[in-house]
Amino acid sequence: MDQIAGVPRPGGRRRAARVEAPSAEISEEPENDKDDDEKLDQSHVSTSFAEWVSTADAVRATPKKLEKHAVLARYLGGLPDSDLQIAARLLAGAPFPRRDERVLSVGWSALSEVLLDRSEKNGRDMSESYQRHADLGDVAAELIGDSPANGDRLTLGDVAQAFDAIAAARGVAPKRELLRGILARATGGEARYIVKIVSGETRIGLREGLLEEAIARAFGREREAVGRAHMLIGDIGEIALRAKHGTLAEPTLAHFLPIGMMLATPVLQLDEVEKRFPAPYVVEDKYDGIRAQVHKAGDRVELYSRTFDRITNRYPELVPPLLAIPGTYVIDGEVLAFAEGKAVPFTDFQTRLGRKNVADELRTKLPSTLVAFDILERDGRALLDASLDERQEILRALPIAPPVIFAERQRIESSGEALVGILDREAAAAWSGSR
């Protein structure tokens, strides 16, 4: 396995220089061997949304990583299966798994109207509150305050069902009424997080990696096993459930389920790289385009973005050459525009971005190219644990044709001054426009 991020990890960083090291199997720790009387009694654990809110508040209140771990592990470790999945997803700040293409699509206007109705406040009150907090969730908590909630207290299941219904509803009015219904039953503190999740602004000081660590701690698993399974599945709720039941090792790479991508981490000095990783190194060009993961099986090919959105229809000219490659594969690459043999500046390429369908005129003006620089699966074999050299050998054996091309790369065996000289020449060539 590559010493430097040979396996893409969610939120990980792609590095230009890599070295190889012997692969290591990721194993899970055995089940906790605590005495039965020390285990949590789940029969009395509340599944109320209020308890989730208290946990989120506690995480938000402390800057200390270990305290966050303890709070989360204690809470997650005591939940029944169905609530465990919901709680973990909401802690990640999303109503659905990240590969779920459903969206809530509730705009500012609808949120504001429902909040004003629920709190019986006016627009000026909301404006002043937003100036203080700059966060609509905190505004909701302040406006509603201690105003009593109507009906039964919310459970995690109630909140999840409300999000499902809002995503399924068509049109502003039905979505607004569904949101009105769930907020009518919410306290100010509960409304804070419902609105945060609906507005996509769930900032509680909880990084994805920290949540993975808390899940590992809650159920006595290896952090690496949790992270790897999350990379492959893309659903932190299912990961929490698998950690609980000891099935983290089961998931494998699957077609049309994009996995987390490696991203670049800049360093100020070259010796920072040399201290962490000995030679050899691989130097690759930095392409100024859109990251894409390509999945192909049978007569289907799909491109996915870093955020796991399907973007195939934005680059239709890439589909025929990708389908022409026989067998199955998952390729990691970058989509950019080439015109007259040169890469088009990203600022110009942006005119193609965000369009669900691209007009023929724009496709002719800014034709897209896929630069392939890694391969994660080939003909049924997952390559996540293969060395970088082996992956490159498999990748470059693919019978590709423009507009699909391979990334330029150079293997460097040297270190120290020799490495500096090589990189200086590469940089000079890039800036002079000779490459």
BELZI-V660138 format. One record per residue. N is the residue number from 1. SS is DSSP state (h for helix, s for strand, l for the rest). Layout:
n & ss
N & SS
N & SS
This chain:
n & ss
1 & l
2 & s
3 & l
4 & l
5 & l
6 & l
7 & l
8 & l
9 & l
10 & l
11 & l
12 & l
13 & l
14 & l
15 & l
16 & l
17 & l
18 & l
19 & l
20 & s
21 & l
22 & l
23 & l
24 & l
25 & l
26 & l
27 & l
28 & l
29 & l
30 & l
31 & l
32 & l
33 & l
34 & l
35 & l
36 & h
37 & h
38 & h
39 & l
40 & l
41 & l
42 & h
43 & h
44 & h
45 & l
46 & l
47 & l
48 & s
49 & h
50 & h
51 & h
52 & h
53 & h
54 & h
55 & h
56 & h
57 & h
58 & h
59 & h
60 & h
61 & h
62 & l
63 & l
64 & l
65 & h
66 & h
67 & h
68 & h
69 & h
70 & h
71 & h
72 & h
73 & h
74 & h
75 & h
76 & h
77 & l
78 & l
79 & l
80 & l
81 & h
82 & h
83 & h
84 & h
85 & h
86 & h
87 & h
88 & h
89 & h
90 & h
91 & h
92 & l
93 & l
94 & l
95 & l
96 & l
97 & l
98 & l
99 & l
100 & l
101 & l
102 & l
103 & l
104 & l
105 & l
106 & l
107 & l
108 & h
109 & h
110 & h
111 & h
112 & h
113 & h
114 & h
115 & h
116 & h
117 & h
118 & h
119 & h
120 & l
121 & l
122 & l
123 & h
124 & h
125 & h
126 & h
127 & h
128 & h
129 & h
130 & h
131 & h
132 & h
133 & h
134 & l
135 & l
136 & h
137 & h
138 & h
139 & h
140 & h
141 & h
142 & h
143 & h
144 & h
145 & l
146 & l
147 & l
148 & l
149 & l
150 & l
151 & l
152 & l
153 & l
154 & l
155 & s
156 & h
157 & h
158 & h
159 & h
160 & h
161 & h
162 & h
163 & h
164 & h
165 & h
166 & h
167 & h
168 & h
169 & l
170 & l
171 & l
172 & h
173 & h
174 & h
175 & h
176 & h
177 & h
178 & h
179 & h
180 & h
181 & h
182 & h
183 & h
184 & h
185 & l
186 & l
187 & l
188 & h
189 & h
190 & h
191 & h
192 & h
193 & h
194 & h
195 & h
196 & h
197 & h
198 & h
199 & h
200 & l
201 & l
202 & l
203 & l
204 & l
205 & l
206 & l
207 & l
208 & h
209 & h
210 & h
211 & h
212 & h
213 & h
214 & h
215 & h
216 & h
217 & h
218 & h
219 & h
220 & l
221 & l
222 & l
223 & h
224 & h
225 & h
226 & h
227 & h
228 & h
229 & h
230 & h
231 & h
232 & h
233 & h
234 & l
235 & l
236 & h
237 & h
238 & h
239 & h
240 & h
241 & h
242 & h
243 & h
244 & h
245 & h
246 & l
247 & l
248 & l
249 & l
250 & l
251 & l
252 & l
253 & l
254 & l
255 & l
256 & l
257 & l
258 & l
259 & l
260 & l
261 & l
262 & l
263 & l
264 & l
265 & l
266 & l
267 & l
268 & l
269 & l
270 & h
271 & h
272 & h
273 & h
274 & h
275 & h
276 & h
277 & l
278 & l
279 & l
280 & l
281 & s
282 & s
283 & s
284 & s
285 & l
286 & l
287 & l
288 & l
289 & l
290 & s
291 & s
292 & s
293 & s
294 & s
295 & s
296 & s
297 & s
298 & l
299 & l
300 & s
301 & s
302 & s
303 & s
304 & s
305 & l
306 & l
307 & l
308 & l
309 & l
310 & s
311 & l
312 & h
313 & h
314 & h
315 & h
316 & l
317 & h
318 & h
319 & h
320 & h
321 & h
322 & h
323 & h
324 & l
325 & l
326 & l
327 & l
328 & l
329 & s
330 & s
331 & s
332 & s
333 & s
334 & s
335 & s
336 & s
337 & s
338 & s
339 & s
340 & l
341 & l
342 & s
343 & s
344 & l
345 & l
346 & h
347 & h
348 & h
349 & h
350 & h
351 & h
352 & h
353 & l
354 & l
355 & l
356 & l
357 & l
358 & l
359 & l
360 & h
361 & h
362 & h
363 & h
364 & h
365 & h
366 & l
367 & l
368 & s
369 & s
370 & s
371 & s
372 & s
373 & s
374 & s
375 & s
376 & s
377 & s
378 & s
379 & l
380 & l
381 & s
382 & s
383 & l
384 & l
385 & l
386 & l
387 & l
388 & h
389 & h
390 & h
391 & h
392 & h
393 & h
394 & h
395 & h
396 & l
397 & l
398 & l
399 & l
400 & l
401 & l
402 & l
403 & l
404 & s
405 & s
406 & s
407 & l
408 & l
409 & s
410 & s
411 & s
412 & s
413 & l
414 & l
415 & l
416 & h
417 & h
418 & h
419 & h
420 & h
421 & h
422 & h
423 & h
424 & h
425 & h
426 & h
427 & h
428 & h
429 & h
430 & h
431 & h
432 & h
433 & l
434 & l
435 & l
